[in-house]
Amino acid sequence: MTTFIIFALLIVLLLTGMPVSIALGLTVITFLFTMTNVPMDSIALKLFTGIEKFEIMAIPFFILAGSFLTHGGVAKRMIRFATAMVGHLPGGLGLAAVLACALFASISGSSPATVAAIGSIIMPAMVKQGFPAQFGTGIVATSGGLGILLPPSIVMVMYAVATSGMMVEGPDGARIASASIGQLFIAGVIPGLLLALMLGITTMYRAWKYKYPRQEKASWKERWVAFRDSIWGLMLVVIVMGGIYTGVFTPTEAAAMSAVYAFVIAMFVYKDIKWRDLKRIILESAGMSAMLLYIITNAVMFAFILTSEQIPQNIAAWIVEQGLGIVAFLLFVNVLLLIIGMVMEPSGLVLIMAPILFPVAMKLGIDPVHFGIILVVNMEIGLATPPVGLNLYVASSISKLGLTDVTKATFPWLITGLIFLMMITFIPEITLWLPRMTGWL
């Protein structure tokens, strides 16, 4: 009954259109004063210690780096390089859009930012070249989701923060540690590249089927010039990922390095950002960071209440007693997250659901890194599904198409995403092979 009341109250508040952070806070406060005897001093202590984590500092730094790259000319150069490499294949600019989204996603960490940066440039160009507006819109709205799957990913940081410090047991009763940010980042590389390939194949097939135009094949000199022009942006991936996996710095320090590097290349190398733009970019980043940190604060309190009432542990015990196996549980998790993902943005969803589902997954013997990537892929699909998919709204504002038309346009690529989700869910080696080969697992 306690579990039902907590979640019923949270769902009702969310259905009113209330922001996730406020809904979480009101649920926690209501529960504290009416249904529990948890001491208030322990609540106050948890409020500060719960967010006093070094890993959380990575979030504002990655957001700031993404803002510098989005407002700078990095996206434009990525598109030019992608077009030079694959523009001559079936789909032309459409295929270039998939590649450009993958490249920009790997340095921004944000899906809506990827859709905005790449879509605002390549979607009008596609229409001008003769592609239907729906075709380009569907590609960018779904390919932009690569922003939370390819490292560095803010949602991966959220999952690591939400599950860190949880004392959970495996099927044999042994304690299991949560996944680190570094493990999640390297685990997302192969799934991210595989999804980009599958989205590219879908794009090529539809372009071949409807005989859409393609570009003339670029010469190797033109490709070299485009690569040389975009190399400064691409180097961010090398700096962040190389620094983490060689042990030069932690993921949080890598985030700080990425912000400084993005500032330098946007201001002094590409010179697309002026000093007068700096205040606006920093304030935008600060506002986004404050919103996410406020969500994290309330989510920490919500998770503490759930844990103190033994709700995740009881759910895990009940599922194990019912004999629900790994396959049935993962199918249930996918369906649940896909449904909730239609009405909630990824950060809040991960922070709410991860502390609940994580103990159950560990009790069934699912790897914490594998489970984290499954959650991220579900969030990625949710970004392109109505009625609250952020990528849909960004793509709609760029293409000037209605939300219904944008939703229809994304359908072929969403089917590809669902097939990919099943592959990631039931073939763990796609996720775990690279971390194991590099010694991170």
Order of alpha helices (4+ residues) and beta strands (2+ residues): alpha-alpha-alpha-alpha-alpha-alpha-alpha-alpha-alpha-beta-beta-alpha-alpha-alpha-alpha-alpha-alpha-alpha-alpha-alpha-alpha-alpha-alpha
